[in-house]
Amino acid sequence: MAKVLQASGEVSTVAANVTTYTACGNSRLTYNTTEANRQITYRSAGTLSNLWVRVSANTVTASSTFRTRINGANGAQSVSFASSTTGIAEDTTNTDTIAAGDEVNYQIVTGATGTSLTPQLINTLFSATTNTVIRHAGAGAATNSASG
């Protein structure tokens, strides 16, 4: 089956020492500290791969981690950014198997010290097990609740 790029993007900051969530789909990067508010129900089974993250600014002085979440549990994919590191990170090794009906999102856990981190893009590839599908997601208003 064909792979579909799922791109979530916008330049907004996440404070240090926060666990927050954002939708896994073609949407804006809007954050919420309540996971259920950012879960997307996938209607097609398939595989998520190639978690790819771009961080444009980072004044967090400890490691920060981005990961996939499936049904409220950690998925197999993750990338980390060391203290004050910016740039691109990609998980090219792990994949997540998605069943129809699964609730999927991303989690961001920022390091405990420093100021903030600015993700610019979070992407994955989705390969449906049946006909090709595109997963679109609406992420609501432009307000973010990811302060510590």
C-alpha positions in Angstrom: 0.0 0.0 0.0 1.0 3.6 -0.5 2.4 5.6 2.4 0.8 8.9 3.3 2.7 11.7 5.0 1.0 13.0 8.1 2.3 16.5 8.9 1.6 18.5 12.0 3.1 21.9 12.0 3.2 25.4 13.6 5.7 27.3 15.5 4.7 27.4 19.2 6.6 26.7 22.4 6.4 24.1 25.1 7.6 25.0 28.5 10.3 23.0 30.3 9.2 20.3 32.8 5.9 19.5 31.0 4.2 16.4 29.5 1.9 17.5 26.7 0.1 15.9 23.8 -0.7 16.9 20.2 -2.8 15.2 17.4 -1.2 12.6 15.1 -2.7 13.6 11.7 -2.6 16.5 9.2 -3.2 19.3 11.7 -1.8 22.3 13.5 0.5 21.6 16.5 -1.8 22.5 19.3 -0.9 21.1 22.7 -2.9 20.0 25.7 -1.8 18.4 28.9 -4.9 16.2 28.8 -4.2 13.3 26.4 -7.8 12.6 25.5 -8.2 16.1 24.1 -5.6 15.3 21.4 -6.3 11.7 20.5 -7.4 10.9 17.0 -9.5 7.8 16.2 -8.0 6.0 13.3 -10.7 4.3 11.2 -8.3 2.3 9.1 -5.7 -0.3 10.2 -2.1 0.2 9.1 1.4 1.0 10.2 2.9 4.3 11.4 6.6 4.8 10.7 9.4 7.4 10.5 8.5 9.7 13.3 10.3 12.9 12.2 10.6 16.0 14.4 12.1 19.5 13.7 12.9 21.7 16.7 13.7 25.3 15.8 14.6 26.6 19.2 15.5 24.9 22.5 16.5 26.5 25.8 15.6 23.4 27.8 18.8 22.3 29.6 17.9 18.7 29.9 16.8 16.0 27.3 13.3 16.2 25.8 11.5 13.3 24.1 8.8 13.0 21.5 6.9 9.7 21.1 3.9 8.1 19.5 1.1 7.1 21.8 -1.5 4.4 21.0 -4.6 4.0 23.1 -3.0 6.0 26.0 0.2 3.9 26.1 3.7 4.6 24.7 4.1 3.6 21.1 7.3 2.1 19.7 8.6 5.3 18.0 10.5 8.1 19.8 13.1 10.7 19.2 15.0 12.8 21.8 16.7 16.2 21.7 19.6 16.7 24.1 20.0 19.9 26.2 19.7 23.0 24.0 19.8 21.0 20.8 17.9 22.0 17.7 17.5 20.5 14.2 15.9 17.3 12.9 15.5 13.8 14.5 13.9 10.8 13.0 13.1 7.3 14.2 13.9 5.1 11.2 14.0 1.8 13.1 10.7 1.4 14.9 7.0 1.2 13.7 3.6 1.2 15.3 0.8 -1.2 14.2 -2.5 0.6 14.2 -5.9 -1.2 14.4 -9.1 0.4 13.2 -10.5 2.2 16.2 -7.2 3.0 17.9 -6.7 6.4 19.5 -3.4 7.8 18.3 -1.5 11.0 19.2 2.0 12.3 20.0 3.5 13.0 23.4 6.1 15.6 24.2 8.0 15.4 27.5 10.3 18.3 28.0 13.4 18.2 30.3 13.0 19.5 33.8 15.2 22.6 33.6 15.6 25.5 31.3 12.9 27.6 29.6 11.2 26.2 26.5 11.3 24.1 23.4 9.9 25.0 20.0 8.7 22.1 17.8 8.1 23.3 14.2 7.0 20.0 12.6 6.1 16.5 13.8 5.5 14.0 11.0 4.9 10.3 10.5 4.2 8.1 7.5 0.9 6.0 7.6 0.6 3.0 5.4 -3.0 1.6 5.5 -3.4 -2.2 5.2 -6.3 -1.8 2.8 -7.1 1.0 0.4 -5.0 4.1 0.7 -6.4 6.7 3.2 -5.4 10.1 4.3 -5.9 10.9 8.0 -6.9 14.5 8.5 -7.3 16.0 11.9 -8.7 19.2 13.3 -6.9 20.5 16.3 -9.3 23.2 17.4 -8.4 26.8 18.5 -5.0 28.2 18.4 -4.7 28.3 22.2 -2.2 26.0 23.7 -2.1 24.7 27.3 1.4 23.5 27.7 2.9 25.7 30.4 4.5 24.3 33.5 
